[in-house]
Amino acid sequence: MRTLGVLLAMASHAAGLITFSDHVGDHMVLQQAPEKSGVFGTLNVTGDATPTVTATVTPASGSPYQVNGKVTGSNWIAYLKPTEAGGDYKISVTCSGCSSDAPNTIEIQDVTFGDVWYCGGQSNMALPLLHTLTRNDSVKALQQGQFNNIRLHQIYGNMNPTMAWTTALNTTKIVNKGVPELFGFSSTCYYFGQELSRLMGADAPPIGLIHTAFGGSTVEQWTSNKTSSLCKNVTLNGGSQEWFDTRLMPFSQMTVKGFIWYQGENDMGNVFGNSKYSTGYSCEVPKMVEEWRSVFSAEPGTTSPEAPFGLVTLAPSGTEGHPDIGAMYVAQTASYGDMPNAAFPNTFYAHAFDLADPFSNTTCYHLGCCPNYVKPGAFCHGCDQYCDSLNKTNYYLGAIHPRDKLPVGQRLAQACYGTVYEPNKVPVRGPIISGCKVEDGKLTVNFNKQLLGTDTV
């Protein structure tokens, strides 16, 4: 396991005597009060120098203040005063003693405070807005002045480009390869932030979305080997812990509100297990969440040790050719079938088992009828509507990545809103079956009324 110092050094700008981390920059969102947030980076120190770091926080209106930073080896961090949501701040950081020259100063601008959410997982989290049915609606909404509280940051992945901190509105103005930059960002992560903002209305704080997902990844890659080993029937290999080291730990000094997660397809062939007996996937994800919370909350007063964690269950196309996706749904909830629970406290979730792609039957696709912008011939009879859909918004590697990601974001945001922000104000789960019976040729299905709450079936 790499040390935090090495990881932070890898994730910082290379030049200069003092630098910010690549994840700290102009336009960023820092977690609002009551938590404290920090800015951090690396130092280039030679000889026996004993540098000191001072951060100056200057609001657009009001008086500036200073805080002393903490230097550990070649890494530094400065924790700021807990700050209410909103505002426009400039943060400058000065290193004295980095060299024999005058103090070295760096600066970031247009910084605000709000709620920061970290988005991880595999391809259905990473799926860019480019491959979603409502992508143009999102651009139009931003251009019309909606959701301008959202800011984005994304690291490079096998499905997404690097995106330095920026406002969501700005990504509609920048064209990359003929499409808005927004289309390269995670769809599930963005729709979560969009719909959470909609639910919160005028009270919505700035929302910072950090996206790190990587297509084809396993839960073992997002967890340290030490933690994965706490669960039985788990297979570790050379790639295990990889994304924990390189896609999670570089953010661990950042204060966040919580985490969302969409993963599981590449663990369909593994043991689902049972959290009660510390076996398989049912054990691995709760242990992963415990570890994430632990590393992010290592500094008292930053990320809550019980930071909320939300997940999405797999779409029906996520089997990867394996037969028992029903058992995976149970495993995703730590074997309880519902969340939160004893193994998974302070959690929420959204089901996607009914959210297959509207055209998940790929017969027309494999016949070669579309998408090719050519009107189907006789052997493609009946494919017109299907081809029209794909010509407007093409798949990414087929229907395993459903293009209708807006309902996923809506469900996850509503579950979050009714769990984290306004408990019991809105339904936070779909109906859960409590039993069924067949009598006189009639099937009666009963639902858990307590969990149903004020919702109706």
Secondary structure, 3 states (H helix, E strand, C coil): CCCHHHHHHHCECCCCCEEEECCCCCCCEEECCCCCCEEEEEECCCCCCCCEEEEEEEECCCCCEEEECEEECCEEEEECCCCCCEEEEEEEEEEECCCCCCCEEEEEEEEEEEEEEEEEECHHHHCEHHHCCCHHHHHHHHHCCCCCCEEEEECCCCCCCCEEEEEHHHHCCCEECCEEHHHHCEHHHHHHHHHHHHHHHHHCCCEEEEECCCCCCCHHHHCCHHHHCCCECCCCCCCCCHHHHHHHHHHCCCCCCEEEEECCHHHCCCCCCEHHHCEHHHHHHHHHHHHHHHHHCCCCCCCCCCCCEEEECCCCCCCCCCCCHHHHHHHHCCCCCCCCCCCCCCEEEECCCCCCCCCCCCHHHHCCCCCCCCCCCHHHCCCHHHHHHHHHCCCCCCCCCCCCCHHHHHHHHHHHHHHHHCCCCCCCCCCCEEEEEEECCEEEEEECHHHHCCCCC
